[in-house]
Amino acid sequence: MPVRGTENYREILHYLEAETARGLFGMAANKSNHTGLRKRIYSSGDTIADMDGQKRAVLLVVSGWVSNGKELEDGSRTVVDFSLTGDVITVGTTEWAREEVRALTAVTLFEFPGAIYENLSTYPRHVREFILKGMARRYARAAEHFVNISRRGAFERVAHLLLELSFRVGVYEGQGASSFACPLTQVDLGDALGLSVVHVNRVLRKLRESGYVSFRSGVVTFQNRAGLIEATGFEGSYLALAEPVTP
């Protein structure tokens, strides 16, 4: 199945690669007094942006998995969203957001320096439109995640997140089992779903024993993806703008 939106992403990626090769993000970068586009590489576990809010930037994930969340006073953590290839992250958009952005795997991204409300108008139109669509995708995911943790039971929460991730990485229903590599730990799942690690483990075991899906050694494998969609009432229209993309 052809992936809608892939060519647009590849076009943006090619353009940004050329701009970084020249060491300048067009003449607009100079006029807006920021230092220009950068390509950055992070190792697994690195903090891309902390909660102090000093860093202001728009990030475009080229490869890897990123978590966006908040650390609470008691040391616990809440994951607001997971960002994958092609996703847009805004850092320091407002002083009160105070979100931590962390690399869950090796991550490559493009960094547009400065807060989005300061520099968005200086970007070329096709880049600006891509960033705005990326922000809309993230808002749609955040709204659905709020519903997930506030109105669904533990079984539905875990299943819903695994199904969402499968759509985002480009797993389509076919004959037999389908799978995808997933670097998330049970701690990550619990932080994103408001569940303890013990509860997450119990739900994953139930999903496996029910013949729906297993999550072992960093691989999610669906034995009955269509059945799980029906059993949980998963409706992925909120991901309509979020076509999976591959560089």
Residue pairs with C-beta under 8 A, 6 or more apart in sequence:
1 172
3 170
3 243
3 244
3 245
3 246
4 243
5 243
5 245
6 243
6 245
6 246
8 130
9 86
9 130
9 245
9 247
10 245
10 247
11 126
12 60
12 126
12 127
12 130
13 62
13 247
15 124
15 126
15 127
16 37
16 39
16 60
16 110
16 127
17 39
19 25
19 26
19 36
19 37
20 37
20 38
20 39
20 110
23 36
24 30
24 36
24 37
25 36
25 37
25 112
25 123
26 122
26 124
28 122
28 123
28 124
29 35
29 36
29 37
29 122
30 36
31 122
32 114
32 118
32 119
32 122
34 113
34 114
34 119
35 113
36 113
37 110
37 111
37 112
37 113
38 110
38 111
38 113
39 62
39 108
39 109
39 110
39 111
40 108
40 109
40 110
40 111
41 106
41 107
41 108
42 48
42 64
42 103
42 106
42 107
42 108
42 109
43 103
43 106
44 103
44 104
44 105
44 106
44 107
44 183
45 102
45 103
46 102
46 103
46 107
47 100
47 101
47 102
47 103
48 59
48 66
48 91
48 101
48 102
48 103
48 107
48 109
49 55
49 57
49 91
49 92
49 99
49 100
49 101
50 100
51 70
51 71
51 98
51 99
51 100
52 98
53 92
53 95
53 97
53 98
54 92
55 91
55 92
56 91
56 92
56 93
56 113
56 114
56 115
56 118
57 90
57 91
57 92
57 111
57 112
57 113
57 114
57 115
58 88
58 89
58 90
58 91
58 111
58 112
58 114
58 116
58 119
58 120
58 131
59 88
59 89
59 90
59 91
59 101
59 109
59 110
59 111
59 112
60 86
60 87
60 88
60 89
60 109
60 110
60 112
60 130
60 131
60 134
61 83
61 84
61 85
61 86
61 87
61 88
61 89
61 107
61 108
61 109
62 85
62 108
62 109
62 110
62 247
63 85
63 106
63 107
63 108
63 247
64 85
64 103
64 104
64 105
64 106
64 107
64 108
64 109
65 82
65 83
65 84
65 103
65 104
65 105
65 107
65 183
65 184
66 82
66 83
66 84
66 87
66 89
66 101
66 102
66 103
66 104
66 107
66 109
67 79
67 81
67 82
67 83
67 101
67 102
67 104
67 188
67 191
68 79
68 80
68 81
68 82
68 83
68 89
68 99
68 100
68 101
68 102
69 77
69 78
69 79
69 80
69 81
69 99
69 100
69 102
69 191
70 77
70 78
70 80
70 98
70 99
70 100
71 77
71 100
72 78
76 191
77 100
77 191
78 191
78 192
78 194
79 188
79 191
79 192
80 99
80 142
80 145
81 138
81 141
81 142
81 145
82 104
82 165
82 184
82 188
82 192
83 89
83 101
83 138
84 168
84 169
84 244
85 244
85 245
85 246
85 247
86 134
86 244
86 245
87 134
87 137
87 138
88 130
88 131
88 133
88 134
88 135
88 137
88 138
89 101
89 138
90 115
90 116
90 135
91 99
91 101
92 115
93 115
93 116
93 117
104 183
104 184
104 188
105 183
112 119
112 123
112 131
113 119
116 131
116 135
120 128
120 131
120 132
121 128
123 131
133 241
136 241
137 239
137 241
137 242
140 238
140 239
140 241
140 242
141 164
141 238
141 239
141 242
143 238
144 164
144 238
145 192
148 156
148 157
148 160
148 161
148 193
149 157
149 193
149 194
152 160
154 193
154 195
154 199
154 202
154 203
155 203
155 206
155 207
155 232
156 232
156 233
157 193
157 194
157 195
157 203
158 189
158 193
158 195
158 200
158 203
158 204
158 207
159 207
159 212
159 213
159 228
159 231
159 232
159 234
160 232
160 234
161 189
161 192
161 193
162 182
162 207
162 213
162 215
162 220
163 225
163 228
163 229
163 232
163 234
163 236
164 234
164 236
164 239
165 180
165 182
165 220
166 178
166 180
166 220
166 222
166 225
167 236
167 239
167 242
167 244
168 239
168 242
168 244
169 180
169 244
170 180
170 244
170 246
171 178
171 179
171 180
171 222
171 225
172 178
173 225
173 226
177 221
177 222
177 223
178 221
178 222
178 225
179 219
179 220
179 221
179 222
180 219
180 220
181 218
181 219
181 220
182 215
182 218
182 219
182 220
183 218
186 197
186 200
186 201
186 204
187 197
189 195
189 200
190 196
190 197
190 199
190 200
193 200
195 203
204 214
204 215
207 213
207 214
207 215
207 228
208 214
208 215
211 223
211 224
211 227
212 222
212 223
212 224
212 225
212 227
212 228
212 231
213 220
213 221
213 222
213 223
213 224
213 225
213 228
214 220
214 221
214 223
215 221
222 228
228 234
